[in-house]
Amino acid sequence: CCEGGGHHRPCRHAESSMRMFRSLEWGLEESARVGKDGSFVSVLIRRLFPLLPSFSSEFRASTPLTRIRDIAHRNDIPQDLKREIKHTIQNKLHRNAGPEDLVATEQMLERITGGDGAEYSEAFVDEFKRFTLELRDFFSASSLDEQLAELSEGLGGEEQEMIGSFFRAKEASADSLESLLDLMVKTTALR
């Protein structure tokens, strides 16, 4: 697997994801219309939805993920790190964004936060962490806990309590079979 040599901004992937999502929705509706709602095709389509990259408006803008450009031009980091960010992440994201960019970013974040022994400014580290979260969102790579915590902020009290009870049941699930069954009930209730 290698780069195709094209030059596509990350918004192209978000737009492609949106088109795929719409096509899959159409396929799901068509499957339900002909009475095959539980068919293999319907199950496959439902499994594909969460694998698509995010196509929220922030990623369909003409210049998504511009935070990395600002990071690469900071004055509080060494020149060699600037070059590495620019060549390893920024340029690659602007040519053909792929999940490998998230891997490279997370590896760099690990080094920046203490893996290489260098000291970086707190403002730089915070900004790089924020960028890493944006990239995770872009590739729909957030954990269930992260997604639920983010979702919880915009919900009402009853829904927030359901999410909280799920987190509590998850913490207690290793204690006994009964607590594991309780976790399954809470997980089903979240659906």
Protein Blocks (a to p, Z undefined) as FASTA:
>chain_A
ZZehiacdfklmmmmmmmmmmmmmmmmmmmmmnopamgmklmmmmmmmmmpccfbfklmp
mbghklmmmmmmpckbcfklmmmmmmmmmmmmmmmgcfklmmmmmmmmmmmnomnopacd
fklmmmmmmmmmmmmmmnopacfklmmmmmmmmmcfklmmmmmmmmmmmmmmmmpmmlmm
mmmmmmmmmZZ
